[in-house]
Amino acid sequence: MKKNLFRGAILETVLLTLIKDSPICGLHGYAMLLTMHKKYGVRLGPSSLYPTLNLMEKRGLIESSWEIGLGKPRRQYRITRKGQNQLKEYSAEFKVVLPAFTV
């Protein structure tokens, strides 16, 4: 899939889904990049990912905290209740729109 299609609501839906499905401690950005490539075949760069995550955090869809583990500190992202509601809205809208694009 072309990464220029991964913008706006589509990218937010993918990110919210990845974060929602992550362990309770959250998911860090690099893991999101790897998972998106593995699941969707998209190589999204940090310059596309992190501004989107920052915007989503400002909008209250996700929250983050620094976690210090065995390696370097990483910012772990978790979905909020508002993010869960937004994901439900996006999913409902995509279920209506996407069938029109199937050939």
FILO-388813 format. One record per residue (C-alpha): residue number from 0; residue in one letter; x, y, z. Coordinates in Angstrom, 1 decimal, m for minus. Each point is the difference from the previous one (the first is absolute). Layout:
BEGIN
{r NUM,a,{X,Y,Z}}
...
//
This chain:
BEGIN
{r 0,m,{0.0,0.0,0.0}}
{r 1,k,{1.3,3.5,m0.8}}
{r 2,k,{0.9,2.0,3.1}}
{r 3,n,{m1.6,3.2,m1.4}}
{r 4,l,{m3.4,m1.8,0.5}}
{r 5,f,{0.9,m0.3,3.7}}
{r 6,r,{m1.0,3.5,1.1}}
{r 7,g,{m2.7,1.6,2.1}}
{r 8,a,{m2.8,m2.3,1.2}}
{r 9,i,{1.5,m3.1,m1.6}}
{r 10,l,{3.3,0.5,1.8}}
{r 11,e,{m1.7,0.9,3.3}}
{r 12,t,{m2.2,m3.1,m0.3}}
{r 13,v,{3.0,m2.2,m0.5}}
{r 14,l,{2.0,1.6,2.8}}
{r 15,l,{m3.0,m0.1,2.4}}
{r 16,t,{m0.5,m3.7,m0.9}}
{r 17,l,{3.7,m0.9,0.6}}
{r 18,i,{0.1,1.9,3.3}}
{r 19,k,{m3.4,m1.6,1.1}}
{r 20,d,{1.3,m3.5,m0.7}}
{r 21,s,{3.3,0.6,1.7}}
{r 22,p,{0.9,m1.2,3.6}}
{r 23,i,{m1.2,2.0,2.9}}
{r 24,c,{3.3,1.9,0.3}}
{r 25,g,{m0.6,1.5,m3.5}}
{r 26,l,{1.9,0.0,m3.3}}
{r 27,h,{3.0,2.0,m1.0}}
{r 28,g,{0.4,1.8,m3.3}}
{r 29,y,{2.7,m2.3,m1.5}}
{r 30,a,{m2.2,m3.1,0.7}}
{r 31,m,{m2.8,1.8,m1.8}}
{r 32,l,{2.2,0.5,m3.0}}
{r 33,l,{1.0,m3.7,m0.1}}
{r 34,t,{m3.5,m1.2,0.6}}
{r 35,m,{m1.4,2.2,m2.8}}
{r 36,h,{2.6,m1.4,m2.4}}
{r 37,k,{m0.7,m3.6,1.0}}
{r 38,k,{m3.8,0.3,0.0}}
{r 39,y,{m0.7,2.4,m2.8}}
{r 40,g,{3.2,0.0,m2.1}}
{r 41,v,{0.5,3.8,0.6}}
{r 42,r,{3.3,1.5,0.9}}
{r 43,l,{m1.0,3.1,1.8}}
{r 44,g,{2.8,2.3,1.2}}
{r 45,p,{0.4,1.7,3.4}}
{r 46,s,{m0.7,3.3,m1.7}}
{r 47,s,{m3.5,m1.1,m0.8}}
{r 48,l,{m0.6,m2.0,3.2}}
{r 49,y,{1.0,2.2,2.8}}
{r 50,p,{m1.8,3.2,m1.0}}
{r 51,t,{m3.1,m2.0,m0.4}}
{r 52,l,{0.4,m1.6,3.5}}
{r 53,n,{0.6,3.5,1.4}}
{r 54,l,{m3.1,1.3,m1.6}}
{r 55,m,{m2.0,m3.0,1.3}}
{r 56,e,{1.3,0.6,3.5}}
{r 57,k,{m0.9,3.7,m0.1}}
{r 58,r,{m3.5,m1.0,m1.1}}
{r 59,g,{m0.3,m2.4,2.9}}
{r 60,l,{m0.2,m3.2,m2.1}}
{r 61,i,{3.1,m1.5,1.5}}
{r 62,e,{2.3,0.6,3.0}}
{r 63,s,{3.7,m0.7,0.5}}
{r 64,s,{2.6,m0.4,2.6}}
{r 65,w,{3.7,m0.7,0.1}}
{r 66,e,{0.9,m3.6,0.9}}
{r 67,i,{3.5,m0.9,1.0}}
{r 68,g,{0.8,m3.7,m0.5}}
{r 69,l,{3.0,m2.0,m0.9}}
{r 70,g,{0.9,2.3,m3.0}}
{r 71,k,{m0.4,3.6,m0.6}}
{r 72,p,{m3.1,1.9,1.3}}
{r 73,r,{m3.0,m0.2,m2.4}}
{r 74,r,{m3.2,1.9,m0.1}}
{r 75,q,{m2.9,m2.5,0.4}}
{r 76,y,{m3.3,0.9,m1.5}}
{r 77,r,{m3.4,m1.2,1.3}}
{r 78,i,{m3.5,0.6,m1.3}}
{r 79,t,{m2.4,2.2,2.0}}
{r 80,r,{m3.7,m0.4,0.4}}
{r 81,k,{m0.4,2.9,m2.5}}
{r 82,g,{2.3,m1.9,m2.4}}
{r 83,q,{m2.1,m3.2,0.4}}
{r 84,n,{m3.1,2.0,m0.9}}
{r 85,q,{1.7,1.5,m3.0}}
{r 86,l,{1.2,m3.4,m1.2}}
{r 87,k,{m3.6,m1.3,0.2}}
{r 88,e,{m1.2,3.0,m2.0}}
{r 89,y,{2.7,m0.4,m2.6}}
{r 90,s,{m0.7,m3.7,m0.3}}
{r 91,a,{m3.8,0.6,m0.5}}
{r 92,e,{0.8,2.6,m2.7}}
{r 93,f,{2.4,m2.3,m1.8}}
{r 94,k,{m2.5,m2.9,0.0}}
{r 95,v,{m2.4,2.2,m1.9}}
{r 96,v,{2.6,1.6,m2.4}}
{r 97,l,{2.4,m2.9,m0.8}}
{r 98,p,{m2.5,m2.3,m1.7}}
{r 99,a,{m0.5,2.6,m2.7}}
{r 100,f,{3.7,m0.4,m0.9}}
{r 101,t,{0.1,m3.8,m0.5}}
{r 102,v,{0.2,m1.1,m3.5}}
//
